[in-house]
Amino acid sequence: MPQMTIQQALELARAHHRAGQLRDAESIFRQILGASADPLVFNDLGNLLADAQRFDEAISAYRQAIQLQPGYAEAFSQSRDRI
């Protein structure tokens, strides 16, 4: 099986999240973050963790997004809406 691009992996993780397959999605998000610290991926991980009611971890992920991209409004608004 050919190796996925980061974008393909991100789309797969988001599809798992939408389908409620949170463990699979989280695993993929974390693998992506191991290859590339991207604020959008930290934001997606935060959304997943908030959906799983793991709020402290969600806040940490949102903070990582903001740390990587100061002023990252999406992370802040997501955390307020979900937590």
Contacts in CASP RR format, 6 or more apart in sequence:
PFRMAT RR
TARGET T0000
AUTHOR 0000-0000-0000
METHOD contacts of the structure
MODEL  1
MPQMTIQQALELARAHHRAGQLRDAESIFRQILGASADPLVFNDLGNLLA
DAQRFDEAISAYRQAIQLQPGYAEAFSQSRDRI
4 12 0 8 1.000
6 32 0 8 1.000
6 35 0 8 1.000
6 36 0 8 1.000
9 28 0 8 1.000
9 31 0 8 1.000
9 32 0 8 1.000
10 28 0 8 1.000
10 32 0 8 1.000
10 41 0 8 1.000
10 44 0 8 1.000
12 28 0 8 1.000
13 24 0 8 1.000
13 25 0 8 1.000
13 28 0 8 1.000
13 29 0 8 1.000
13 32 0 8 1.000
13 44 0 8 1.000
14 25 0 8 1.000
14 44 0 8 1.000
16 22 0 8 1.000
16 24 0 8 1.000
16 25 0 8 1.000
16 28 0 8 1.000
17 25 0 8 1.000
17 44 0 8 1.000
17 47 0 8 1.000
17 48 0 8 1.000
17 51 0 8 1.000
22 48 0 8 1.000
22 51 0 8 1.000
22 52 0 8 1.000
25 48 0 8 1.000
26 45 0 8 1.000
26 48 0 8 1.000
26 49 0 8 1.000
26 52 0 8 1.000
29 41 0 8 1.000
29 44 0 8 1.000
29 45 0 8 1.000
29 48 0 8 1.000
30 45 0 8 1.000
32 38 0 8 1.000
32 41 0 8 1.000
33 41 0 8 1.000
33 42 0 8 1.000
33 45 0 8 1.000
37 64 0 8 1.000
37 68 0 8 1.000
38 68 0 8 1.000
39 64 0 8 1.000
39 65 0 8 1.000
39 66 0 8 1.000
39 68 0 8 1.000
39 69 0 8 1.000
39 72 0 8 1.000
39 75 0 8 1.000
40 65 0 8 1.000
40 74 0 8 1.000
42 61 0 8 1.000
42 62 0 8 1.000
42 64 0 8 1.000
42 65 0 8 1.000
42 68 0 8 1.000
42 75 0 8 1.000
43 61 0 8 1.000
43 62 0 8 1.000
43 65 0 8 1.000
43 72 0 8 1.000
43 74 0 8 1.000
43 75 0 8 1.000
43 78 0 8 1.000
45 61 0 8 1.000
46 57 0 8 1.000
46 58 0 8 1.000
46 61 0 8 1.000
46 62 0 8 1.000
46 78 0 8 1.000
46 79 0 8 1.000
46 82 0 8 1.000
47 58 0 8 1.000
47 78 0 8 1.000
47 82 0 8 1.000
49 55 0 8 1.000
49 57 0 8 1.000
49 58 0 8 1.000
49 61 0 8 1.000
50 58 0 8 1.000
50 78 0 8 1.000
50 79 0 8 1.000
50 82 0 8 1.000
50 83 0 8 1.000
51 82 0 8 1.000
55 83 0 8 1.000
58 79 0 8 1.000
58 82 0 8 1.000
58 83 0 8 1.000
59 79 0 8 1.000
59 83 0 8 1.000
62 75 0 8 1.000
62 76 0 8 1.000
62 78 0 8 1.000
62 79 0 8 1.000
63 75 0 8 1.000
65 72 0 8 1.000
65 74 0 8 1.000
65 75 0 8 1.000
66 72 0 8 1.000
66 75 0 8 1.000
66 76 0 8 1.000
END
